[in-house]
Every structure is written in structure tokens, then in C-alpha cells.
Amino acid sequence: MCFELLKVDPYSRARRGRLVTLHGIVETPMFMPVGTQGTVKAMTPDELCSVGAQIILGNIYHLFLRPGPEVIKHFGGLHRFMSWNRPILTDSGGFQVFSLAKLRRIAEEGVYFNNHIDGSPSFLSPEIATELQTSMGADVAMAFDECPPYPCELEYAAASLERTLRWAQRCRTWLERQSKEKRPLLFGIVQGATYRNLREKSARALVGMEFDGYAIGGVSVGEPESEMMRAIESSEPFLPADRPRYAMGLGTPAQIVEMVARGIDMFDTVLPTRLARNGTAFTETETVNLKNNPYRLDQRPIEENCACATCRTFTRGYIRHLTKAEEILGLRLITMHNLHFYLNLMHRIRAALDEDSFPAFRERFVASYVRHSAED
């Protein structure tokens, strides 16, 4: 078994668990910093460890195009290439194919597309995506899927789901033929757009294929938060308790707490790094745009009592100066703080579950965050 379920909160569906991979054990619920192109933007591997990263995410679509699988293979795999010795989960490229809607053609055999770098013709199939993830040394690989848009007509969503399920079986079949020694864990991806019956059908079919874990995809594609939560609630009850559940590409701090309460174990989002590059920092109750003038003479850290290296050393006023001057150090310092904030939030969630105090933590955190967001 790759996943050990340690505890379930009696007042919600929140779970405490442990995921075992080739490169180490990951405590859940957990957050994965996004390292799309073999790097978490602005962070070194040592810095990622210092802020508490257990596992990071890489993207096969981007790595397939640049530097290419032959380069990564030459360096001994993705871990050695980027000097990261902890687990890596790789996305299969399905979401990137979704984002290339005007440049791709979906067929039963796979997806033909013009890549975003030089426009040259490219192709990804379930077998190619799984082989790429395996050859690059992923600890957790994702099945190749189609991510339908929002909004999406029922007829298209149903046809897309059937194709995604066929692709999922092809990923399983390809991996089963490989040596077990370095085989990654393989997660199936629940799709079905905003349709509850399709979500249930997808989850049940994937469970029948016996994946190592299950992701809920097709969320955070432009739908309102209520639809996002409904997609989680329409999928999670049909997933087995002894396998990890992963909500792909989500979310804000309050959304993550709410999704943990709905039984989700794994998360990733570009928000902490992307917003940092725009000068925005996360705090316990709100986001703070440090480019704004009121922070020019502010001698406080980004957040009082934060243990990250940024808050132990630098003031808001200094970081504002760096961002206004477009100094690289500014975005690095905010990135470090934001990732620490997300990873520390997961640590606090795990501690609350261990101490049987998650309901109180959830109520306090979400109420404070939502209240301050409304005031903004």
C-alpha cells in the first residue's frame, strides 16, 4: 500500500494520512509548490526544504518541449537534473492541452497541437505521457486526460469523459507492462465538468481500474467557487478511503481548508508564487499588495509572528522598495514568505487533526479570512 490513513475527523470528512513514494514519505494533507519547468520560480531546492516543502510538482508538457526528455535522461532523471532529492509529482499535460484550445486537435489516439514555444507540430497520447513521466523519474504520475472547459454542454462533457476513461485505461495498461522497480504511483483523474452524475460515473469507473490514487480535475477553470466545491462533493464520496485524493490546481487558503474538510489530501496551485511576482503576499487574514503606497514607511514584517526568513529579517517598507525598483530580491522574498505560509497552513491543519481540534481551527480560520476578504 502506498497510502496509510491515520485518522478521520469525526465532525467532517477531513483525513490525516501518509503517502509513501520512491523518494520519501509525505504527510497529508499536504501542499505541493508548483515547479512547472523543473524549478519552483525564484526558489532553490535548499530554500524549498527550509520552508517545509515535502514534495513538488513538475509539468510534463513543458519539460517535454524544453529541455526535452533526452536532456533530462542524460542528467539521470528529473531529481538529479534539478538537484531535488524529495518526491516529485508530474502532471501529464492534460490541463496545458486544455489551455491550447485554439492550437490543438483532440483525437482518439491522443492530442495533436502546435506548441506554444515555436508553433511546431507536437503530439501527446496516454502512452507517451505515461512513458515521459516514468522516464523522468516521477514519484507520482498522472493519467492523461481531457480537461473540459467551463461552461460545457452535457453532450460534450459526456463524450469527453468517455474518452478520458479510455485514455486512463491505456495509461494503466502501459505502466503495468513496465518493471515494478522504478514504476511511479499512477493517479486517475475524475472529470465530468459540472454534472454530478458524470462525476460519479467517472469516479466509479476509475476506482474499478484500481489506481494508486485519485485526482479531481476540471476544477478552477473559470467556474464560481460554489461549482468548484460541488465538483469536489460530487466526486469524493465515490473514492476509496485507502487511497489519496488530490484536488488539482487549487486554491486559496480558505478554499484549501474547506476542501480538507471535504476529504481532500493533496493540493497544488501557482497562487503563492504567481502573486508574489506581482508584489502580493498572503497573511493569516488577507492578501497584502506590497506595491501600495501605505507600506512605504511600514516597519513591520509581512506578518507578525511569522517564522519565515523573510519576516524574521525584512520590513514591508524595504520589500515595497524592492518591488517598486523591480529588484529580483523583492519577488524572491515574497515568494519565500508565501510558500512558507501555504506549507505552514498545511502543518497547522495536520496538527489540528492530530489533536482532534480541526473543526475549531476550520471555523476560526475560514471566518477570519472570509471576513477580511469581504472588507477588502
N, C-alpha and C positions, 0 to 999 in steps of 0.2 A: 504494500500500500504506500502511495506517495503522500497521503494526507491523513493526519491524525486529528480528529475532532476532540478537543479537550473539554469544552464546556459550551452549553447553550443557555443564554439568558432566559429565565422563566417568564419574564414580562414582555419580551419581544422575540424576534427571530434572530437576534444578534448571536454570533458564534465566535468562540475562541479556538484557534487551531494552529496547526504546524504543518508546513509544506516541506517535503524532503526532495531535494534535487541533486544532480551530479556535483554541483559546486557549493553545496551547503544547505542548511536548514533555514527556512524563512518563517518567522512568527506572523500569524494572521489574527485580526485584519491588518492589512499592510498596503502601503502606497509605493508605486514604482515611479521614480523620476524617469522622464522620457529622454532617451538618448538616440534620437532618430537616426543620425548619421554616424553612429559609433562614438558619440560623445554627448554627455549632458551639457548643454550650452553653458559656457563660462566656468565649468567646474572640472577640477582634476579628480582622478579616482580617490586620492587621499582625502580631498575635501568632501567628496560624497560619503566616504566612510565616517568622517568627522561629524556630519550632520545626521547620521543614522541610517543611511541607505542600506537595505539588506539585499535588494535586487533592483536591476534597472531594465528598461525596455529599449530594444532596438527595432529598426524597421527594415524588413527585407526588401521592400520596393526600392527604397533609397540606396541601400547597400548593394543591391543587385545592379543598379545603374552606376553607382560611384562609391567606392573604387572598383567594384566588381568582385564576384566570388573567387576568381583566380588569384587576386591580390590578397584577400583575406586568408585563403587557403595557404598561400606562400608564407604568410606570417604565423601559421599554426592555429588559425581559428580566431574568432572574434574576441575571445577573452585575452589572448596574448597580443592581438593587434592593438587593442585599446588599453592594455595593462590593467584589466579589471578581473579580480580573481573570485568574485562572488557571482551568484546566479544572474542569468540574463533570460528574459522572455522576449521573443521576437514576434512581431505582428506579421501576418502573412502577406500583407499588401492589399487586402480587400478594401479597406477604407480609402486608401490612396487611389485605387481604381475608381471608387465612387466619386472622388473629388475631380477626376479627369473626365467627367461625363461627356464633354464635347470632343474628347480626343480618343475615345475608346469604343470598341465593339465587343459586346458580350456574346459568346457562342457556347455551345455545349462543351466543347473541348477546353475552353478557357477564355481569356480576355486578350484581345489584340488592342494595342494602344500605341500612340506616339508619345514617347517620354517627354517630360517637361524640361529636360536639360537642353537637348538639341533637336527634338522633334523626330528622332529616328524611330522606325517601327520596332516594337517590342512585343513580347508575348509572355503571359504567365498562365499556368494551369495549376490544378491542385497538386499534381505530381511534382512540377518544377518548384512551386512554393515550398512544399514539404522537404524536398531534396535540398534546396538552398538553406533552409533553416537548420537542417540536420548537419550539412557540411560545414556551416559556420560555427557549429558547436553550441547551439541554443540549449538551455536547460528546459525551457518550456516553449513549445512551438504551437502556433495557432493554425487551425484548419483554414483553408482558402474559402472565402465566402463572397457573396454579393451583398453590399450594404444598400438597401433601397432608400430612395430619397424621402423627404417629408415635404409636403403631403404625398401620399402614394395611394393610388386606386387599388381596391381589393383584388381585382383580377391580376394586376401586375405583381402585387405583393405575394399572391399565392403561387404564381408561376416562378417568381424569383426564389421563393422558399424551396420549392421542389428541386430546382437546380442546385441551390446551396446544399441541400441534403444529399444529393447525388455526389456533389463535389466532396462533401465531408467523408463519405464512404470511400471515395477514391484516395483521399489523404490517409485514411486508416489503412487501406489495402497496401499502399506504397510503403508505409512505415513498418507494417508487420513483416515485410519481406527483408528488412534490414537487420543487421546484427544488434542484439539487445545491449551490447556492451556500452555503446555511446549513444543509444537512442534517447531522444528528448521525450519529456512528457508531452502529450498532444491534447489540446483542448478543442472541443467542438464549440461552435458559436451559434447561439439561439438568435434567429431572425423572426420576421413576421410583421414588421412595421408596427402600426398602432392597433393591430387586430388581435384581440385576446385569444380567439380560437386558433389563429395561426401561431401565436407564441406557444400555446400549449402543445399544439401538434409538433412544432419544431423541437421543443424540449423533450417530449416523449420519444421522438424518433432518434434524437442524438443519444439519449440515455440507452436506447436499445443497441446502439453501436458501441457502447462501453468505452467512452473517452476517459482520459485521466483527470479531466476537469472540464468545467463548462463556463463559457463566457456568455454574457448577454450583450449582443451587438445591436447596431441600428439605432442607438440612442445618442443624444447630443448631436443631432444632425439638423437642428433648427426648430425642433418641436418645443412647445412650452413645458415647463417643469412638471406640470401635472401629468402630461403624457409620458414623460420620461419615467416618473415614478410608477405609472400604470404599467409600462412595459416591464419594469422590474417585478412588480407584483403579479403580472400575468405569466411570468416565466419561472420564478424561483420556487413556487410550491411543487413543481414537477421535476426538480433536480434532486439527485440523491444526496442524503446528508453526509455521506462519507467521501465526497469529492468537493474540491474547492470551487467557489463561484466567483466570477470576475466580471465586473461592470466596466466595459471598455470606454475609455476616453472621458471619464467623469471624475470629479465635478468640483463644485465649490466646497469649502469646508463644511458648511451646514448640510449640503446635499450628501456628502460622504457619511456624516454621522447618521443621517436618516436612512441611507442605503445599508449601512451596517445593521441598523435596527430591522431592516427588511431581509436580512440573511446573507448579505454580500461580504466576501472575504478579501477581495483584491481590487485595487483601483489604479488608474493612471490618468493623468491629464497634463497638458502643456501649460496650464494656467500659471503655476508658480514661476516658471522660467520665462514664459512669454510676457506676462505682466511686469516682471522685473525689468525686462528690456525697455519697457515704456515708463519706468520710474515708479511703478506701483508696488507697494508692499502689503502683505497680509498681516493683520493683527488679530487678537483674540475676538474682537467685536466687529471689525470692518476692514476695508482696504483703504490705504492711505497713498495718495498720489504725491510723492515727494518732490515733484517738479513745481508744485504750487507755492506761491509767494509766502503764505503764512509760516512755512517751515524754514525760511531764510535764516532766522536767528534762533531756531529751536535747538536747545542744548540737550534735549532728551534723546535716548536711543530710539530706534524704530518702535520698540515695545519694551516697557519697563519689565524687569524680572525675566527677560528672555536670556537664555544661556548661550545663544549662538555667538560666534566670534565677531560678527558684525555689531551686535548690540552690546557686547562687552567692551568694544573699543571705540566705536564711531558715533557721532551725533547725527540727528536728522539734518541739521544745518549743513554739515560737511557733505553728507551724501547728496543733498539737494544741489550743492555747488558742483559736485562731480557730474551729476546727471545733466545739469544745465550746460556744463562745459563739454559734454559728450565724451567724458573720460571713461575708458573701459572699466576702471576700478569701480565706478559707481554701479554699473549693472551687475558686476560680479558680487559686490557686497549685498545688493538687494536679492539677487538670486540665491546666495547662500542663506540669507535670512528666510526667504520664502520656502525653500526646500526644508530647512530646519523646522519651520512652522508646520508644514504638512506632515513631516515624518514624526515630529513630536506629538501632533494630534493623534496619529495612529498609536503611538506609545501610550498616550493617556487613555485612549479607548480600550486598548488591551488591558491596561492596569484596572480600569473600571470594571471590565468583565471579570478579571481575576478576583476582584474584591466584591463582586456582586452589587456594584453601585452604578451600573450602566444607565438605568432609567433616569436616575437623578442627574447624572452627567449629561445625558442627551437633552433633557428638558432645560437645564441651565444653559448649555452651550447654544442650542438652536434658538432659544428665546432671545438671548442676548444678541446673537448675530443677526437674526431677522429684525429685531427692534432697531438696531443701529443702521441696517441697510435701508429700512423704511424712512428713517430720519434723514438719510442722505438724499 
